[in-house]
Amino acid sequence: MQGAAEDSGASARRAARINGTAPKDEGRYMADHMDEQTMNFWQHHSLHYLEMALRSDRRERLTHPDGYGKKTGDCGDTIEFFLMTDNGTLSSIAMETDGCVDTVACANTVAELAEGKNLEDAWEIVTPDAVAAYLETLAPSKVHCAELAVGAFYLALANAGEMERNPGKKCHPAQ
């Protein structure tokens, strides 16, 4: 019987919100509900996912990178990678994105997997499957974020390879 009382209480709260007669503690109810959603987010994801989703030290636009790639997904998210190389090794990877938290996590994971690797190895090491495996809890419906991040990274790798073959050519990221 207690379940029925709880259900009727929830119905009454919903009706009060609709009618505009919600009690003063209604804000507390909403805050408690948001706390539940927040807790579910923190508990649902792996430590790798959380670190990559919240990491911001790589978010930077480099003005003279050795490689640059930009890609926009069907979802509207955009990722840009800026690569710095040293004798064919990815010495620094910066990125910018206007995407969702999953896109940010995937972009940071690409940089994490690739930094310190040589250009040729990076093509093999960084794949959408490797990104999803590293994050551990990327939802199957969000694999397109990993594909977007890897696609932008591959464009930057191709550009870095071209810059290496043609040292006089300048790399000009879009402003």
Secondary structure as a PSIPRED ss2 file (coil, helix, strand):
# PSIPRED VFORMAT (PSIPRED V4.0)

   1 M C   1.000  0.000  0.000
   2 Q H   0.000  1.000  0.000
   3 G H   0.000  1.000  0.000
   4 A H   0.000  1.000  0.000
   5 A H   0.000  1.000  0.000
   6 E H   0.000  1.000  0.000
   7 D H   0.000  1.000  0.000
   8 S H   0.000  1.000  0.000
   9 G H   0.000  1.000  0.000
  10 A H   0.000  1.000  0.000
  11 S H   0.000  1.000  0.000
  12 A H   0.000  1.000  0.000
  13 R H   0.000  1.000  0.000
  14 R H   0.000  1.000  0.000
  15 A H   0.000  1.000  0.000
  16 A H   0.000  1.000  0.000
  17 R H   0.000  1.000  0.000
  18 I H   0.000  1.000  0.000
  19 N H   0.000  1.000  0.000
  20 G C   1.000  0.000  0.000
  21 T C   1.000  0.000  0.000
  22 A C   1.000  0.000  0.000
  23 P C   1.000  0.000  0.000
  24 K C   1.000  0.000  0.000
  25 D C   1.000  0.000  0.000
  26 E H   0.000  1.000  0.000
  27 G H   0.000  1.000  0.000
  28 R H   0.000  1.000  0.000
  29 Y H   0.000  1.000  0.000
  30 M H   0.000  1.000  0.000
  31 A H   0.000  1.000  0.000
  32 D H   0.000  1.000  0.000
  33 H H   0.000  1.000  0.000
  34 M H   0.000  1.000  0.000
  35 D H   0.000  1.000  0.000
  36 E H   0.000  1.000  0.000
  37 Q H   0.000  1.000  0.000
  38 T H   0.000  1.000  0.000
  39 M H   0.000  1.000  0.000
  40 N H   0.000  1.000  0.000
  41 F H   0.000  1.000  0.000
  42 W H   0.000  1.000  0.000
  43 Q H   0.000  1.000  0.000
  44 H H   0.000  1.000  0.000
  45 H C   1.000  0.000  0.000
  46 S C   1.000  0.000  0.000
  47 L H   0.000  1.000  0.000
  48 H H   0.000  1.000  0.000
  49 Y H   0.000  1.000  0.000
  50 L H   0.000  1.000  0.000
  51 E H   0.000  1.000  0.000
  52 M H   0.000  1.000  0.000
  53 A H   0.000  1.000  0.000
  54 L H   0.000  1.000  0.000
  55 R C   1.000  0.000  0.000
  56 S C   1.000  0.000  0.000
  57 D C   1.000  0.000  0.000
  58 R C   1.000  0.000  0.000
  59 R E   0.000  0.000  1.000
  60 E C   1.000  0.000  0.000
  61 R C   1.000  0.000  0.000
  62 L C   1.000  0.000  0.000
  63 T C   1.000  0.000  0.000
  64 H C   1.000  0.000  0.000
  65 P C   1.000  0.000  0.000
  66 D C   1.000  0.000  0.000
  67 G E   0.000  0.000  1.000
  68 Y E   0.000  0.000  1.000
  69 G E   0.000  0.000  1.000
  70 K E   0.000  0.000  1.000
  71 K E   0.000  0.000  1.000
  72 T E   0.000  0.000  1.000
  73 G C   1.000  0.000  0.000
  74 D C   1.000  0.000  0.000
  75 C C   1.000  0.000  0.000
  76 G C   1.000  0.000  0.000
  77 D C   1.000  0.000  0.000
  78 T E   0.000  0.000  1.000
  79 I E   0.000  0.000  1.000
  80 E E   0.000  0.000  1.000
  81 F E   0.000  0.000  1.000
  82 F E   0.000  0.000  1.000
  83 L E   0.000  0.000  1.000
  84 M E   0.000  0.000  1.000
  85 T E   0.000  0.000  1.000
  86 D E   0.000  0.000  1.000
  87 N C   1.000  0.000  0.000
  88 G C   1.000  0.000  0.000
  89 T E   0.000  0.000  1.000
  90 L E   0.000  0.000  1.000
  91 S E   0.000  0.000  1.000
  92 S E   0.000  0.000  1.000
  93 I E   0.000  0.000  1.000
  94 A E   0.000  0.000  1.000
  95 M E   0.000  0.000  1.000
  96 E E   0.000  0.000  1.000
  97 T E   0.000  0.000  1.000
  98 D C   1.000  0.000  0.000
  99 G C   1.000  0.000  0.000
 100 C C   1.000  0.000  0.000
 101 V H   0.000  1.000  0.000
 102 D H   0.000  1.000  0.000
 103 T H   0.000  1.000  0.000
 104 V H   0.000  1.000  0.000
 105 A H   0.000  1.000  0.000
 106 C H   0.000  1.000  0.000
 107 A H   0.000  1.000  0.000
 108 N H   0.000  1.000  0.000
 109 T H   0.000  1.000  0.000
 110 V H   0.000  1.000  0.000
 111 A H   0.000  1.000  0.000
 112 E H   0.000  1.000  0.000
 113 L H   0.000  1.000  0.000
 114 A H   0.000  1.000  0.000
 115 E C   1.000  0.000  0.000
 116 G C   1.000  0.000  0.000
 117 K C   1.000  0.000  0.000
 118 N E   0.000  0.000  1.000
 119 L H   0.000  1.000  0.000
 120 E H   0.000  1.000  0.000
 121 D H   0.000  1.000  0.000
 122 A H   0.000  1.000  0.000
 123 W H   0.000  1.000  0.000
 124 E H   0.000  1.000  0.000
 125 I H   0.000  1.000  0.000
 126 V C   1.000  0.000  0.000
 127 T C   1.000  0.000  0.000
 128 P H   0.000  1.000  0.000
 129 D H   0.000  1.000  0.000
 130 A H   0.000  1.000  0.000
 131 V H   0.000  1.000  0.000
 132 A H   0.000  1.000  0.000
 133 A H   0.000  1.000  0.000
 134 Y H   0.000  1.000  0.000
 135 L H   0.000  1.000  0.000
 136 E C   1.000  0.000  0.000
 137 T C   1.000  0.000  0.000
 138 L C   1.000  0.000  0.000
 139 A C   1.000  0.000  0.000
 140 P H   0.000  1.000  0.000
 141 S H   0.000  1.000  0.000
 142 K H   0.000  1.000  0.000
 143 V H   0.000  1.000  0.000
 144 H H   0.000  1.000  0.000
 145 C H   0.000  1.000  0.000
 146 A H   0.000  1.000  0.000
 147 E H   0.000  1.000  0.000
 148 L H   0.000  1.000  0.000
 149 A H   0.000  1.000  0.000
 150 V H   0.000  1.000  0.000
 151 G H   0.000  1.000  0.000
 152 A H   0.000  1.000  0.000
 153 F H   0.000  1.000  0.000
 154 Y H   0.000  1.000  0.000
 155 L H   0.000  1.000  0.000
 156 A H   0.000  1.000  0.000
 157 L H   0.000  1.000  0.000
 158 A H   0.000  1.000  0.000
 159 N H   0.000  1.000  0.000
 160 A H   0.000  1.000  0.000
 161 G H   0.000  1.000  0.000
 162 E H   0.000  1.000  0.000
 163 M H   0.000  1.000  0.000
 164 E H   0.000  1.000  0.000
 165 R H   0.000  1.000  0.000
 166 N C   1.000  0.000  0.000
 167 P C   1.000  0.000  0.000
 168 G C   1.000  0.000  0.000
 169 K C   1.000  0.000  0.000
 170 K C   1.000  0.000  0.000
 171 C C   1.000  0.000  0.000
 172 H C   1.000  0.000  0.000
 173 P C   1.000  0.000  0.000
 174 A C   1.000  0.000  0.000
 175 Q C   1.000  0.000  0.000
